[in-house]
Amino acid sequence: MKVIAAIQADLETTPLGTRSRAAQEIGGVPLLRRTVEQLRRARHLAGVYVLAPVAQEPRCAGLVASTGAEVRRYDAPAAPWADLVRSARKWSLDGWRGGIGGSTWFDEYVDCRLLSGLLKMVEADAVLAVPSAAPLLSTALADRMIEHRRAADEDVRLIFTQAVPGIAGVLLDASLVHEVADKGVPIGWVFTYQPDNPRKDLIFLPCCVEIPPELRYATGRLIADTDRATARVAAILHEHADPDLPAIGRWLTQREAVTTEPLPREVEIELTTDDPYPEGLLRPRGGRVPQRGPIDVEVVRRVADELAAGGDDSLVVLGGFGDPLRHPRLPAVLEALRAPRAGGRRVCGVALRTTGVDLTDEVIAALVEHQVDVLMVSLDAWTPDLYGRLQSPQSPAGASLERVRRRMERVAEVRQQQRRAAPIVVAEMVKARENVHELEAFYDGWIRRVGAVCITGHGHLARQCDDHSVTSMAPAARFPCRRIRARCVVLADARVTLCDQDLHGRYALGSLHERSLGELWSGEAFEQVRLAHRAGRFDPLPLCAACDEWHRP
């Protein structure tokens, strides 16, 4: 079996919309060249090919000169799914998959249209597709993947690993490349759950190559295409000239446990506590939450300014304990979030969680115009009767599931009319004892309708609410909360709280009217909570001791 490697290189822009670092040097060597040099060490590769846009061919050739790699130019428009993948993947950059709709890093850096064109010019049985700025790519793992494919049955046409992005490529048989190219879909389509054609998850099949557990359970993007990922890659290369897979896994895990960056990667902003379903059973609303907001648009603008300046992969979720669509100046809020800052920097991703009741045409137009990436619609039920009983227990007839469905369809219509990929509509369900019997119908039904579903377990918010959960999903052994190192919540009165379980805002540690987000995030009060968790003490806040959500990312 003849196997070649292919790198789709763009020296200007990445598939995430960030600036490309492929020509950027680490330790005096451009990242693209480092990646090629790693591939050239693989024993089972018959050749390495760099696919470059026509205008960039000379620059790419210069970067990989004398490495033995061949540069092939292409003249093709962006993939038809590129914008969709960009919005979907922003929320799971540190994992190989887990993006909206089941998207993977393969969808970012593997364009089977280009690979198919290459394989029509270069005879090969399979191609190993690799990101352009992946200097920590494991040569040994690449060889293992090829050996694994050679030993596998003929019907195994894809080989991958569960490693963090940047450690391994994905190995595709030529026949699969041509098939996916003809279908005009991203390669991640092979991995997605299809309710009308159910099958085992590919991670349980022979196409998945095992990796050391130290790496399999680690998180942290190692493709140098964002500020954070590039700094991470540089730090590893500074400490380890040629790290093996367990060493990389340990480095990522240890760093995650002790490092708090100057700003959170994700901020949830509560625009208001007003809500069309104040009596909702599974989500605290109405009189169970103190009245707050609406938030000042200028506060949102300042948060966006800080996040955009602090990193090119920052995320904002508009949610909290109310419906963001009830903010009287929602279009102005969205404009404040999405407006470009100095140097063209802006908040990378914006998501909005809503009941969908107030999805008017004007609101939908604003969501599309201001490039909201994800619209999560809280439904919790598949049938109209259960929907009414969960959303409005006192007057279930007043809660119309059909109306919300029509509004969700209207989002898709407007998106199509304007030829936009976003917002991606996600049907959301809080799994509880009252609705678990509808879970399968909900999941399959909404996958068919909108293509993306999110199922979360019911949370009692550290015993502040009644517990409707089916079972606790918290691990048996407690470890430091993962969320307090990466995300925080801005309440609608501009106070900042470290924990999204703090619905009353009792443990907010400052106000954005008085201090900046960075000052509060890195301040002593927040840091004392993190230090206590690292020391194995989970009582610095009364919420921590009673929380069941500490294990979630």
Secondary structure as a PSIPRED ss2 file (coil, helix, strand):
# PSIPRED VFORMAT (PSIPRED V4.0)

   1 M C   1.000  0.000  0.000
   2 K C   1.000  0.000  0.000
   3 V E   0.000  0.000  1.000
   4 I E   0.000  0.000  1.000
   5 A E   0.000  0.000  1.000
   6 A E   0.000  0.000  1.000
   7 I E   0.000  0.000  1.000
   8 Q E   0.000  0.000  1.000
   9 A C   1.000  0.000  0.000
  10 D C   1.000  0.000  0.000
  11 L C   1.000  0.000  0.000
  12 E C   1.000  0.000  0.000
  13 T E   0.000  0.000  1.000
  14 T C   1.000  0.000  0.000
  15 P C   1.000  0.000  0.000
  16 L C   1.000  0.000  0.000
  17 G C   1.000  0.000  0.000
  18 T C   1.000  0.000  0.000
  19 R E   0.000  0.000  1.000
  20 S C   1.000  0.000  0.000
  21 R C   1.000  0.000  0.000
  22 A C   1.000  0.000  0.000
  23 A C   1.000  0.000  0.000
  24 Q C   1.000  0.000  0.000
  25 E E   0.000  0.000  1.000
  26 I E   0.000  0.000  1.000
  27 G C   1.000  0.000  0.000
  28 G C   1.000  0.000  0.000
  29 V E   0.000  0.000  1.000
  30 P E   0.000  0.000  1.000
  31 L H   0.000  1.000  0.000
  32 L H   0.000  1.000  0.000
  33 R H   0.000  1.000  0.000
  34 R H   0.000  1.000  0.000
  35 T H   0.000  1.000  0.000
  36 V H   0.000  1.000  0.000
  37 E H   0.000  1.000  0.000
  38 Q H   0.000  1.000  0.000
  39 L H   0.000  1.000  0.000
  40 R H   0.000  1.000  0.000
  41 R C   1.000  0.000  0.000
  42 A C   1.000  0.000  0.000
  43 R C   1.000  0.000  0.000
  44 H C   1.000  0.000  0.000
  45 L C   1.000  0.000  0.000
  46 A C   1.000  0.000  0.000
  47 G C   1.000  0.000  0.000
  48 V E   0.000  0.000  1.000
  49 Y E   0.000  0.000  1.000
  50 V E   0.000  0.000  1.000
  51 L E   0.000  0.000  1.000
  52 A E   0.000  0.000  1.000
  53 P E   0.000  0.000  1.000
  54 V H   0.000  1.000  0.000
  55 A H   0.000  1.000  0.000
  56 Q H   0.000  1.000  0.000
  57 E H   0.000  1.000  0.000
  58 P H   0.000  1.000  0.000
  59 R H   0.000  1.000  0.000
  60 C H   0.000  1.000  0.000
  61 A H   0.000  1.000  0.000
  62 G H   0.000  1.000  0.000
  63 L H   0.000  1.000  0.000
  64 V C   1.000  0.000  0.000
  65 A C   1.000  0.000  0.000
  66 S C   1.000  0.000  0.000
  67 T C   1.000  0.000  0.000
  68 G C   1.000  0.000  0.000
  69 A C   1.000  0.000  0.000
  70 E E   0.000  0.000  1.000
  71 V E   0.000  0.000  1.000
  72 R E   0.000  0.000  1.000
  73 R E   0.000  0.000  1.000
  74 Y E   0.000  0.000  1.000
  75 D C   1.000  0.000  0.000
  76 A C   1.000  0.000  0.000
  77 P C   1.000  0.000  0.000
  78 A C   1.000  0.000  0.000
  79 A C   1.000  0.000  0.000
  80 P C   1.000  0.000  0.000
  81 W C   1.000  0.000  0.000
  82 A H   0.000  1.000  0.000
  83 D H   0.000  1.000  0.000
  84 L H   0.000  1.000  0.000
  85 V H   0.000  1.000  0.000
  86 R H   0.000  1.000  0.000
  87 S H   0.000  1.000  0.000
  88 A H   0.000  1.000  0.000
  89 R H   0.000  1.000  0.000
  90 K H   0.000  1.000  0.000
  91 W H   0.000  1.000  0.000
  92 S H   0.000  1.000  0.000
  93 L C   1.000  0.000  0.000
  94 D C   1.000  0.000  0.000
  95 G C   1.000  0.000  0.000
  96 W C   1.000  0.000  0.000
  97 R E   0.000  0.000  1.000
  98 G C   1.000  0.000  0.000
  99 G C   1.000  0.000  0.000
 100 I H   0.000  1.000  0.000
 101 G H   0.000  1.000  0.000
 102 G H   0.000  1.000  0.000
 103 S C   1.000  0.000  0.000
 104 T E   0.000  0.000  1.000
 105 W H   0.000  1.000  0.000
 106 F H   0.000  1.000  0.000
 107 D H   0.000  1.000  0.000
 108 E H   0.000  1.000  0.000
 109 Y H   0.000  1.000  0.000
 110 V C   1.000  0.000  0.000
 111 D C   1.000  0.000  0.000
 112 C H   0.000  1.000  0.000
 113 R H   0.000  1.000  0.000
 114 L H   0.000  1.000  0.000
 115 L H   0.000  1.000  0.000
 116 S H   0.000  1.000  0.000
 117 G H   0.000  1.000  0.000
 118 L H   0.000  1.000  0.000
 119 L H   0.000  1.000  0.000
 120 K H   0.000  1.000  0.000
 121 M H   0.000  1.000  0.000
 122 V C   1.000  0.000  0.000
 123 E C   1.000  0.000  0.000
 124 A C   1.000  0.000  0.000
 125 D C   1.000  0.000  0.000
 126 A E   0.000  0.000  1.000
 127 V E   0.000  0.000  1.000
 128 L E   0.000  0.000  1.000
 129 A E   0.000  0.000  1.000
 130 V E   0.000  0.000  1.000
 131 P C   1.000  0.000  0.000
 132 S C   1.000  0.000  0.000
 133 A C   1.000  0.000  0.000
 134 A C   1.000  0.000  0.000
 135 P C   1.000  0.000  0.000
 136 L C   1.000  0.000  0.000
 137 L C   1.000  0.000  0.000
 138 S C   1.000  0.000  0.000
 139 T H   0.000  1.000  0.000
 140 A H   0.000  1.000  0.000
 141 L H   0.000  1.000  0.000
 142 A H   0.000  1.000  0.000
 143 D H   0.000  1.000  0.000
 144 R H   0.000  1.000  0.000
 145 M H   0.000  1.000  0.000
 146 I H   0.000  1.000  0.000
 147 E H   0.000  1.000  0.000
 148 H H   0.000  1.000  0.000
 149 R H   0.000  1.000  0.000
 150 R H   0.000  1.000  0.000
 151 A H   0.000  1.000  0.000
 152 A C   1.000  0.000  0.000
 153 D C   1.000  0.000  0.000
 154 E C   1.000  0.000  0.000
 155 D C   1.000  0.000  0.000
 156 V C   1.000  0.000  0.000
 157 R C   1.000  0.000  0.000
 158 L E   0.000  0.000  1.000
 159 I E   0.000  0.000  1.000
 160 F E   0.000  0.000  1.000
 161 T E   0.000  0.000  1.000
 162 Q C   1.000  0.000  0.000
 163 A C   1.000  0.000  0.000
 164 V C   1.000  0.000  0.000
 165 P C   1.000  0.000  0.000
 166 G C   1.000  0.000  0.000
 167 I C   1.000  0.000  0.000
 168 A C   1.000  0.000  0.000
 169 G C   1.000  0.000  0.000
 170 V E   0.000  0.000  1.000
 171 L E   0.000  0.000  1.000
 172 L E   0.000  0.000  1.000
 173 D E   0.000  0.000  1.000
 174 A H   0.000  1.000  0.000
 175 S H   0.000  1.000  0.000
 176 L H   0.000  1.000  0.000
 177 V H   0.000  1.000  0.000
 178 H H   0.000  1.000  0.000
 179 E H   0.000  1.000  0.000
 180 V H   0.000  1.000  0.000
 181 A H   0.000  1.000  0.000
 182 D H   0.000  1.000  0.000
 183 K H   0.000  1.000  0.000
 184 G C   1.000  0.000  0.000
 185 V C   1.000  0.000  0.000
 186 P C   1.000  0.000  0.000
 187 I H   0.000  1.000  0.000
 188 G H   0.000  1.000  0.000
 189 W H   0.000  1.000  0.000
 190 V H   0.000  1.000  0.000
 191 F C   1.000  0.000  0.000
 192 T C   1.000  0.000  0.000
 193 Y C   1.000  0.000  0.000
 194 Q C   1.000  0.000  0.000
 195 P C   1.000  0.000  0.000
 196 D C   1.000  0.000  0.000
 197 N C   1.000  0.000  0.000
 198 P C   1.000  0.000  0.000
 199 R C   1.000  0.000  0.000
 200 K C   1.000  0.000  0.000
 201 D C   1.000  0.000  0.000
 202 L H   0.000  1.000  0.000
 203 I H   0.000  1.000  0.000
 204 F H   0.000  1.000  0.000
 205 L C   1.000  0.000  0.000
 206 P C   1.000  0.000  0.000
 207 C C   1.000  0.000  0.000
 208 C E   0.000  0.000  1.000
 209 V E   0.000  0.000  1.000
 210 E C   1.000  0.000  0.000
 211 I C   1.000  0.000  0.000
 212 P C   1.000  0.000  0.000
 213 P H   0.000  1.000  0.000
 214 E H   0.000  1.000  0.000
 215 L H   0.000  1.000  0.000
 216 R H   0.000  1.000  0.000
 217 Y C   1.000  0.000  0.000
 218 A C   1.000  0.000  0.000
 219 T C   1.000  0.000  0.000
 220 G C   1.000  0.000  0.000
 221 R C   1.000  0.000  0.000
 222 L C   1.000  0.000  0.000
 223 I C   1.000  0.000  0.000
 224 A C   1.000  0.000  0.000
 225 D C   1.000  0.000  0.000
 226 T C   1.000  0.000  0.000
 227 D H   0.000  1.000  0.000
 228 R H   0.000  1.000  0.000
 229 A H   0.000  1.000  0.000
 230 T H   0.000  1.000  0.000
 231 A H   0.000  1.000  0.000
 232 R H   0.000  1.000  0.000
 233 V H   0.000  1.000  0.000
 234 A H   0.000  1.000  0.000
 235 A H   0.000  1.000  0.000
 236 I H   0.000  1.000  0.000
 237 L H   0.000  1.000  0.000
 238 H H   0.000  1.000  0.000
 239 E H   0.000  1.000  0.000
 240 H C   1.000  0.000  0.000
 241 A C   1.000  0.000  0.000
 242 D C   1.000  0.000  0.000
 243 P C   1.000  0.000  0.000
 244 D C   1.000  0.000  0.000
 245 L H   0.000  1.000  0.000
 246 P H   0.000  1.000  0.000
 247 A H   0.000  1.000  0.000
 248 I H   0.000  1.000  0.000
 249 G H   0.000  1.000  0.000
 250 R H   0.000  1.000  0.000
 251 W H   0.000  1.000  0.000
 252 L H   0.000  1.000  0.000
 253 T H   0.000  1.000  0.000
 254 Q H   0.000  1.000  0.000
 255 R H   0.000  1.000  0.000
 256 E H   0.000  1.000  0.000
 257 A H   0.000  1.000  0.000
 258 V H   0.000  1.000  0.000
 259 T C   1.000  0.000  0.000
 260 T C   1.000  0.000  0.000
 261 E C   1.000  0.000  0.000
 262 P C   1.000  0.000  0.000
 263 L C   1.000  0.000  0.000
 264 P C   1.000  0.000  0.000
 265 R C   1.000  0.000  0.000
 266 E E   0.000  0.000  1.000
 267 V E   0.000  0.000  1.000
 268 E E   0.000  0.000  1.000
 269 I E   0.000  0.000  1.000
 270 E C   1.000  0.000  0.000
 271 L C   1.000  0.000  0.000
 272 T C   1.000  0.000  0.000
 273 T C   1.000  0.000  0.000
 274 D C   1.000  0.000  0.000
 275 D C   1.000  0.000  0.000
 276 P C   1.000  0.000  0.000
 277 Y C   1.000  0.000  0.000
 278 P C   1.000  0.000  0.000
 279 E C   1.000  0.000  0.000
 280 G C   1.000  0.000  0.000
 281 L C   1.000  0.000  0.000
 282 L C   1.000  0.000  0.000
 283 R C   1.000  0.000  0.000
 284 P C   1.000  0.000  0.000
 285 R C   1.000  0.000  0.000
 286 G H   0.000  1.000  0.000
 287 G H   0.000  1.000  0.000
 288 R H   0.000  1.000  0.000
 289 V C   1.000  0.000  0.000
 290 P C   1.000  0.000  0.000
 291 Q C   1.000  0.000  0.000
 292 R C   1.000  0.000  0.000
 293 G C   1.000  0.000  0.000
 294 P C   1.000  0.000  0.000
 295 I C   1.000  0.000  0.000
 296 D C   1.000  0.000  0.000
 297 V H   0.000  1.000  0.000
 298 E H   0.000  1.000  0.000
 299 V H   0.000  1.000  0.000
 300 V H   0.000  1.000  0.000
 301 R H   0.000  1.000  0.000
 302 R H   0.000  1.000  0.000
 303 V H   0.000  1.000  0.000
 304 A H   0.000  1.000  0.000
 305 D H   0.000  1.000  0.000
 306 E H   0.000  1.000  0.000
 307 L H   0.000  1.000  0.000
 308 A H   0.000  1.000  0.000
 309 A H   0.000  1.000  0.000
 310 G H   0.000  1.000  0.000
 311 G C   1.000  0.000  0.000
 312 D C   1.000  0.000  0.000
 313 D C   1.000  0.000  0.000
 314 S C   1.000  0.000  0.000
 315 L E   0.000  0.000  1.000
 316 V E   0.000  0.000  1.000
 317 V E   0.000  0.000  1.000
 318 L E   0.000  0.000  1.000
 319 G C   1.000  0.000  0.000
 320 G C   1.000  0.000  0.000
 321 F C   1.000  0.000  0.000
 322 G C   1.000  0.000  0.000
 323 D C   1.000  0.000  0.000
 324 P H   0.000  1.000  0.000
 325 L H   0.000  1.000  0.000
 326 R H   0.000  1.000  0.000
 327 H C   1.000  0.000  0.000
 328 P C   1.000  0.000  0.000
 329 R C   1.000  0.000  0.000
 330 L H   0.000  1.000  0.000
 331 P H   0.000  1.000  0.000
 332 A H   0.000  1.000  0.000
 333 V H   0.000  1.000  0.000
 334 L H   0.000  1.000  0.000
 335 E H   0.000  1.000  0.000
 336 A H   0.000  1.000  0.000
 337 L H   0.000  1.000  0.000
 338 R H   0.000  1.000  0.000
 339 A C   1.000  0.000  0.000
 340 P C   1.000  0.000  0.000
 341 R C   1.000  0.000  0.000
 342 A H   0.000  1.000  0.000
 343 G H   0.000  1.000  0.000
 344 G H   0.000  1.000  0.000
 345 R C   1.000  0.000  0.000
 346 R C   1.000  0.000  0.000
 347 V C   1.000  0.000  0.000
 348 C C   1.000  0.000  0.000
 349 G E   0.000  0.000  1.000
 350 V E   0.000  0.000  1.000
 351 A E   0.000  0.000  1.000
 352 L E   0.000  0.000  1.000
 353 R E   0.000  0.000  1.000
 354 T E   0.000  0.000  1.000
 355 T C   1.000  0.000  0.000
 356 G C   1.000  0.000  0.000
 357 V C   1.000  0.000  0.000
 358 D C   1.000  0.000  0.000
 359 L C   1.000  0.000  0.000
 360 T C   1.000  0.000  0.000
 361 D H   0.000  1.000  0.000
 362 E H   0.000  1.000  0.000
 363 V H   0.000  1.000  0.000
 364 I H   0.000  1.000  0.000
 365 A H   0.000  1.000  0.000
 366 A H   0.000  1.000  0.000
 367 L H   0.000  1.000  0.000
 368 V H   0.000  1.000  0.000
 369 E H   0.000  1.000  0.000
 370 H C   1.000  0.000  0.000
 371 Q C   1.000  0.000  0.000
 372 V C   1.000  0.000  0.000
 373 D C   1.000  0.000  0.000
 374 V E   0.000  0.000  1.000
 375 L E   0.000  0.000  1.000
 376 M E   0.000  0.000  1.000
 377 V E   0.000  0.000  1.000
 378 S E   0.000  0.000  1.000
 379 L C   1.000  0.000  0.000
 380 D C   1.000  0.000  0.000
 381 A C   1.000  0.000  0.000
 382 W C   1.000  0.000  0.000
 383 T C   1.000  0.000  0.000
 384 P H   0.000  1.000  0.000
 385 D H   0.000  1.000  0.000
 386 L H   0.000  1.000  0.000
 387 Y H   0.000  1.000  0.000
 388 G H   0.000  1.000  0.000
 389 R H   0.000  1.000  0.000
 390 L H   0.000  1.000  0.000
 391 Q H   0.000  1.000  0.000
 392 S C   1.000  0.000  0.000
 393 P C   1.000  0.000  0.000
 394 Q C   1.000  0.000  0.000
 395 S C   1.000  0.000  0.000
 396 P H   0.000  1.000  0.000
 397 A H   0.000  1.000  0.000
 398 G H   0.000  1.000  0.000
 399 A C   1.000  0.000  0.000
 400 S C   1.000  0.000  0.000
 401 L H   0.000  1.000  0.000
 402 E H   0.000  1.000  0.000
 403 R H   0.000  1.000  0.000
 404 V H   0.000  1.000  0.000
 405 R H   0.000  1.000  0.000
 406 R H   0.000  1.000  0.000
 407 R H   0.000  1.000  0.000
 408 M H   0.000  1.000  0.000
 409 E H   0.000  1.000  0.000
 410 R H   0.000  1.000  0.000
 411 V H   0.000  1.000  0.000
 412 A H   0.000  1.000  0.000
 413 E H   0.000  1.000  0.000
 414 V H   0.000  1.000  0.000
 415 R H   0.000  1.000  0.000
 416 Q H   0.000  1.000  0.000
 417 Q H   0.000  1.000  0.000
 418 Q C   1.000  0.000  0.000
 419 R C   1.000  0.000  0.000
 420 R C   1.000  0.000  0.000
 421 A C   1.000  0.000  0.000
 422 A C   1.000  0.000  0.000
 423 P C   1.000  0.000  0.000
 424 I E   0.000  0.000  1.000
 425 V E   0.000  0.000  1.000
 426 V E   0.000  0.000  1.000
 427 A E   0.000  0.000  1.000
 428 E E   0.000  0.000  1.000
 429 M E   0.000  0.000  1.000
 430 V E   0.000  0.000  1.000
 431 K E   0.000  0.000  1.000
 432 A C   1.000  0.000  0.000
 433 R C   1.000  0.000  0.000
 434 E C   1.000  0.000  0.000
 435 N C   1.000  0.000  0.000
 436 V H   0.000  1.000  0.000
 437 H H   0.000  1.000  0.000
 438 E H   0.000  1.000  0.000
 439 L H   0.000  1.000  0.000
 440 E H   0.000  1.000  0.000
 441 A H   0.000  1.000  0.000
 442 F H   0.000  1.000  0.000
 443 Y H   0.000  1.000  0.000
 444 D H   0.000  1.000  0.000
 445 G H   0.000  1.000  0.000
 446 W H   0.000  1.000  0.000
 447 I H   0.000  1.000  0.000
 448 R H   0.000  1.000  0.000
 449 R H   0.000  1.000  0.000
 450 V H   0.000  1.000  0.000
 451 G C   1.000  0.000  0.000
 452 A C   1.000  0.000  0.000
 453 V E   0.000  0.000  1.000
 454 C E   0.000  0.000  1.000
 455 I E   0.000  0.000  1.000
 456 T E   0.000  0.000  1.000
 457 G E   0.000  0.000  1.000
 458 H C   1.000  0.000  0.000
 459 G C   1.000  0.000  0.000
 460 H C   1.000  0.000  0.000
 461 L C   1.000  0.000  0.000
 462 A C   1.000  0.000  0.000
 463 R C   1.000  0.000  0.000
 464 Q C   1.000  0.000  0.000
 465 C C   1.000  0.000  0.000
 466 D C   1.000  0.000  0.000
 467 D C   1.000  0.000  0.000
 468 H C   1.000  0.000  0.000
 469 S C   1.000  0.000  0.000
 470 V C   1.000  0.000  0.000
 471 T C   1.000  0.000  0.000
 472 S C   1.000  0.000  0.000
 473 M C   1.000  0.000  0.000
 474 A C   1.000  0.000  0.000
 475 P C   1.000  0.000  0.000
 476 A C   1.000  0.000  0.000
 477 A C   1.000  0.000  0.000
 478 R C   1.000  0.000  0.000
 479 F C   1.000  0.000  0.000
 480 P C   1.000  0.000  0.000
 481 C C   1.000  0.000  0.000
 482 R C   1.000  0.000  0.000
 483 R H   0.000  1.000  0.000
 484 I H   0.000  1.000  0.000
 485 R H   0.000  1.000  0.000
 486 A C   1.000  0.000  0.000
 487 R E   0.000  0.000  1.000
 488 C E   0.000  0.000  1.000
 489 V E   0.000  0.000  1.000
 490 V E   0.000  0.000  1.000
 491 L C   1.000  0.000  0.000
 492 A C   1.000  0.000  0.000
 493 D C   1.000  0.000  0.000
 494 A C   1.000  0.000  0.000
 495 R E   0.000  0.000  1.000
 496 V E   0.000  0.000  1.000
 497 T E   0.000  0.000  1.000
 498 L C   1.000  0.000  0.000
 499 C C   1.000  0.000  0.000
 500 D C   1.000  0.000  0.000
 501 Q C   1.000  0.000  0.000
 502 D C   1.000  0.000  0.000
 503 L C   1.000  0.000  0.000
 504 H C   1.000  0.000  0.000
 505 G C   1.000  0.000  0.000
 506 R C   1.000  0.000  0.000
 507 Y C   1.000  0.000  0.000
 508 A C   1.000  0.000  0.000
 509 L C   1.000  0.000  0.000
 510 G C   1.000  0.000  0.000
 511 S E   0.000  0.000  1.000
 512 L C   1.000  0.000  0.000
 513 H C   1.000  0.000  0.000
 514 E C   1.000  0.000  0.000
 515 R C   1.000  0.000  0.000
 516 S C   1.000  0.000  0.000
 517 L H   0.000  1.000  0.000
 518 G H   0.000  1.000  0.000
 519 E H   0.000  1.000  0.000
 520 L H   0.000  1.000  0.000
 521 W H   0.000  1.000  0.000
 522 S C   1.000  0.000  0.000
 523 G C   1.000  0.000  0.000
 524 E H   0.000  1.000  0.000
 525 A H   0.000  1.000  0.000
 526 F H   0.000  1.000  0.000
 527 E H   0.000  1.000  0.000
 528 Q H   0.000  1.000  0.000
 529 V H   0.000  1.000  0.000
 530 R H   0.000  1.000  0.000
 531 L H   0.000  1.000  0.000
 532 A H   0.000  1.000  0.000
 533 H H   0.000  1.000  0.000
 534 R H   0.000  1.000  0.000
 535 A C   1.000  0.000  0.000
 536 G C   1.000  0.000  0.000
 537 R C   1.000  0.000  0.000
 538 F C   1.000  0.000  0.000
 539 D C   1.000  0.000  0.000
 540 P C   1.000  0.000  0.000
 541 L C   1.000  0.000  0.000
 542 P H   0.000  1.000  0.000
 543 L H   0.000  1.000  0.000
 544 C H   0.000  1.000  0.000
 545 A H   0.000  1.000  0.000
 546 A H   0.000  1.000  0.000
 547 C C   1.000  0.000  0.000
 548 D C   1.000  0.000  0.000
 549 E C   1.000  0.000  0.000
 550 W C   1.000  0.000  0.000
 551 H C   1.000  0.000  0.000
 552 R C   1.000  0.000  0.000
 553 P C   1.000  0.000  0.000
